Amino acid sequence: MVESNPDVAIVGGGICGLTTALAFEQRGWTPTVYEAASEYRPIGAGLLLQTNALRVFDRLGIADRIRAAGVPLNEGLIRSASGRILTRFDLDRVERSQFGYGFIAIHRAELQRILLAELDTDVRTDMTCEAVAATTPPSARFADGTQIHPDILIGADGINSVVRNEITANVEPTELDSIVYRAVTTVTLPDDYRSQGVEIWGNGTYTGGAPIDDNRFYWFATAPGEVPSDPTALPETIATLRDRYAEYPEPIPTVVNSLNPEDVFVTGLTEVPALETWYRGSVVIAGDAAHGMLPFAGQGAAQAIEDALALAHALDTHANPELAFEAFEAERKPRADRIRSDSHRLGALATIQSGVGTYARNLAVRLLPSAVVRRLRRRRAAQTALPESRVKEAPSDSPR
């Protein structure tokens, strides 16, 4: 393995960075996390943690806490804008029965809270990374003037990664001509919608979400257009959204009608182009920094979580960082790139801007044999990166 007690710096304290730190801690390492935000605040949107993410958290011993803090979903539905069911995911039939977990909807801040509570790692906030060099040892410079020279530097700093610039120059996220809206809103829904995730594929727009506790719902939508630069236009955006989704099937109209302007995060829809490599020297990237993808497969966070465990295992079982990163990339890059491509294709289907195209898509999805869909779901969960730990694992309360 890599020399004992190396100095490991993780740039970025989001879901990927914190999960990576936890995976390292459970192997006896002591990383330091550098997070740009000045503090962790209970803001942000929701997450739909699919089975592969939960299998990793089970390996790390915290899946039971995540399940208790979120909402385990009984099923997922994809509907047309008219309300017709295009396909249904009975999560008990495949995911829970074969892998122990279905899907859990949770607020991002709740997941961060669980990870932070589990960690002994030093998490330093208000540390905006400005530059990285893959020297020997690597170095990083922060906005407050701090400079570090760890033995290993991990970039978990998101889709606009600074660390990525040192590994592969002139690669910028690709922006699509679309807006993505995200919100967590307080709303009372009938019981039928309290354990159900839903996607609705319309003409040029895609929307859906899931409950994240008894009275809050995580909502998302995409639509053609440019991100508004004037924040005073947001109330008009809310009115537009209410009008756009008024005739959609429930619970979307009720959820959208409950939105307040301050609830909604409006961003562009971006992805990271497929990279040739994820590492250089003793510097490596993971999560969105390496494979930031469109949201249509619901796998952005899950793939970052898989990275965390695989990266810790690689460094714990190889003689030096470059060999470890080579093994990590070989293990994770094909799967992440494949899911990234899947998400792009699903997005193209979900947001077709054509009446004829929408009709043909809906018909094709309805005619797709359910056995094929179950096989694809089973494969995604079965191929989760779950390397064995070299140390005793924390106990799990996962139902098996």
N, C-alpha and C positions, 0 to 999 in steps of 0.2 A: 504494500500500500504506500501512498504518499507519506513522506516523513511525518513522524508523530507531532501533534500539536502545531500544525502550520497556522499562520495568521491568514484567516479567510475573511475577506470583505465582500458583503453583498450590497450592491448599489440598487436601492429600490426596496421599499418595505410594504409593498402591496401583497396580494394573495400569493403570488409566486415567491417573492422574497421571504415572506414569513414562513411559508411551508418549507422552503429550502432550508431555512435556518433550523426549523424543527427536525427535519430529516438529518441534518448534520449533528444536532445535539444528541439525538438518539444513537449516534455512532461514536459518541464521546468527543466530538469536536466542539470548539467554542468560537463560532463566527461572530462578526459584528455587522449589524444592519445599518445602512445609512439611508434615511428616508427624507425626501424633499419637503414634505408637508411639515408645517410647524407643530402640528399635533394631530392625533387621530380623533376625528370627530364623527358623530353618528349621522353622517350625510352620505348621499350616494344612492345608487339604485339597488335592485335585487339581483340575485344569481339563481339560476336553475342548475343545481349540481346533479349531473347525470351519474349513472352507475359507476363508470370508470373513475370519476373523481372520488366517489364515496369508498370505493375499494382501496384507493390510496390512503384516504383518511382512516379507514379501518386498520390498515397496516401501521399507521402512525398512532393508533390508539385513541383517536378523538371523534370517531364517527358517531358514537352515541351522543356526545354533547352537541354535535351539529344537528343530529336528528331532533333532539329535544328543543333546540333553539329555532328550528325552521318548521316547515310544513311538508311531511311526506305525502307525495301525490299518489292518488289511486289510479289515475289514468291521464293520458294526454290526448288531445283531439286536434286535428287539422280540419278546419271548416272552410267552405267558400263564403264569399261575402253575403250570399243569400241565406246562409245558415246550414247548408247541406254538409253532412259529415263526409270528408274526403278519405280520411283514415283515422283509426282509433288505436291508441297504444294502451293495452291492458298491461300495466306494469307488474302485476302479480304473476302473469303467465310466463314471462321471460325473465325479466331482470330480478325480481325478488325471489322467484322460485329457484333460479339457477345460480345467482350471484349474491343473494342476501340483501340486496338494496335495489330500490327503484330509483326515483328522482326525489330530490328535496329542494324546495324553494326557500331561500333565506335572504335576509338583507345582507348586503356586502359588509356593512359595518359590524354585524353580529359575527360573521365568520372571522373578520379581523380581530374582534374582541376575544374570541375563543383561542385563536392562534397566539395572540399576545399573552394571554393568561397562562398558556402552557409553556411559554418560552422563558428560559433564564438568560437568553442572549441579550447583549447590550444593543438596544435599538435606539439609535441616535436620530432624532428628528431635526427638522430645519436644516438639512444638509443637502443642498442642491448641487449635484455633480455637474461641473462645467467641462471637464476634459479628462481623458484617460489615455495612458500610454502603455503599450504592451512591452515594456522594457523588462529587464531581469534584475530585481523583481518589478512587477507592474506598479504603476502609480496612478493616483486619481487626485484631482484638484477640485475643491468645493468653493461655493460662492463666498463663504465666510473667510476664505484664505487657508483653510485646513488642507494639508496635503498628507496623503497616506501612501505607504509602500508595502502592501501586504504580499504574502507569498502567492496567494491566489485571489483573483478578483472576478466576481460573478455579476454580470449585468442583468438585473431583473427590473429594469427601469422603464418598462412599458413600450408602447408602440412608437413613441418618439425618443427612443433610447439614445443617450449620449455614448454609452459603452459600445453600442453597435458600430458607431462611426470609426472606432479604432480597429474593428475586425474586418469590416467591409465598407470601404469609402463610397460616397455618392449613392447610397441607397436610402431613399426616402419613402415613407408610406404613400401608397397610391390612393388618391381621393376619388370616390365615385360621385356622380352627379345626383347625390341623394342626401337627405337629412335623416338622422335617427333621433327619435324622441325617447326619453326614458323618464320614468317617474315612479315614486312610491306614494300612494295616496291612501288616506283613511276612508274606508267605504264599507257599508254593511251589505253583504251579498246573501242570497238564499243558500241553503245548505248544499245544494247540488254543485255550487261553484267553489266550495271551500276546500276541496281536495283535488281540484282538477286544473291542469295546465291546458292552455288553449292557444292555438295559432289560427289566424284567419288570413287566407290568401285572397287578396282582392285584385283589382285592375290597377297596377302601378304602385300599390301600397300593400304593406304587410304589417299586421299588428297582432297583439296577444299579450300573454302574461300569466301570472299565477299568484295565489294568495301566499303571503309570507308570514302571517299570523292571523289571529281571529278577526281582525278588522283592518288589516292593511293588504294592499294588492300591488304587486310589481307589474307595471304596464310598460310596453314598448311599442314602437311603430316606426316604420320607414316610409318615406314619400319622396318623389322626385323634387328637386329644387336645390337651392343654395342655403347655407346656414345664415340666418339673419345676423347682421353685425350690430344692430341697434337693440339693446335689451328692452327699450321702451315699447318695442313692437310685440313683446311676448303676450300681452293680453289679447291682441288680435290673433296671434297664433293659437291661443286656447280656443277662441271662438271658431276659428277655421277648423280646428281638430274636432270640436263638438259637431259641427255641421258635417264634416267629412265622414264621421263614423256613426252618425245618428241612426242609420238604417242597418248597421251591422248587427249580427246576432249578439245576444247577451253572453257574457257580462260587459262587453266592451262599451256600449253606450252609457251604462250606469257608471262604469269606472271613469270614462272620459269626462262625464258631466261632473264628477266629484273633484276634478283637478283644479288646483289653484296655480297661478303663474309661477309662484316660487317652488312648486313641486317639480317642475319640468326641467330636465337637462336636455339641451339641444346641441348636437354636435354633427360633424360630418361623418360620412360612412367611409372608413379607411381600412386598408389592409397592407401588410408588409409583403413585398414581392418575395418569391422563393429565393433564399440566399444560397450561395455556393458553400459556405462554411459558417459554423457558429462559434469558432474559437480561433485565437491567435496567441501563441505562447502560453502564458498562464492566465489568460483572460478568456472568459466564455460568456455567452449570453443564453438566456432561457426565457420561457414565457412569451409574452407579446413582443418583447425585444427581438426574439428569434423568428417568430411565426405568427405575428398579429394577424388575426383572420376576421372575416365578416361574421356577424352574429347568427347567421341563419341555421347553422348546425347546432348551436347552443354549446359549443365545445371550447371556446376561448379559454375560460378559467380551467376547465378540466385538463386541457393539454398542458397548461402551465403547471398544474398540480402534479401531473405525471412526470413532467420534467424534473421537479424538485426531488422526488424519490430516486429517479434514475441517476441524476447528477451526483447526489450524495453517495449512492452506491458505487458509481464509477470511481470517484476520488478515494473511496475507502478500500478499493480492491485493485488499484493499479499503481505501478511503481513511481510514476511521476505525473504531473498535471496534464502534459500534452497527450500521453497515452490514455489517461482517464477521459479527456475531452474527446479524443478520437472514438473511444468506445461509446461514450454518451451520445455523440452525434450519430454514430452508426445505428444505435438502438432507437433513438427518438426521431431523428429527422425524417425518415421515410413515412412514418405514421403521421406526424404533425403536418407534413406537406400534403399528404393524401387527404387528411381531414380538412385542411385549408382549401384544397381544390373542391372537395365535396360541398363546403359551405358556399363557395363562389357559385357553383352550379345550382344549389338550392335557392340562392338569392335571385339568380336569373329567372328561375321558375316562379318563385313566390311573388315577384314584382313585375311580371310581364305587363307591358302597357299596350294591350290590344284586346278588344272584346272577343275576337275570334281565337286569339292565342290563349286567353283566360279560359274560354270554354273547352278548348282542346286539352289544356293542362289539367283542368279539373276532372275531365273524363278519364284521362290517362291515369291519374292518381287513384281515382275510385276503382278502376279496373285492375290495378296492380294487385296481384295475389297477396293476401295477408301473410302467407307463409314466407314469401320473399322478404317482406318488411321485417318479420320476426327474425329471419336469418341474418339480416343486416344489423339489427339491434344486438343480437347475440354475439356477432363477430366483434362489434365495437367494444362491448364489455369484456369479452374473452381476451382481447388483445391488449388490455391494460398493462402498462409496464409495472410489474410488481417484483423487482429483484429481492432476494432474500437478504435480511439484515444480518450483520456479523455480530450483533449484540442482541440480548434478550429483548423482545418486543413488549410494548405495553399491552396489557390485556384488553380485549375488545368485548363489548356486549352485543355485538352484531348477531341478529337471529340467523341461524344456519339450519 
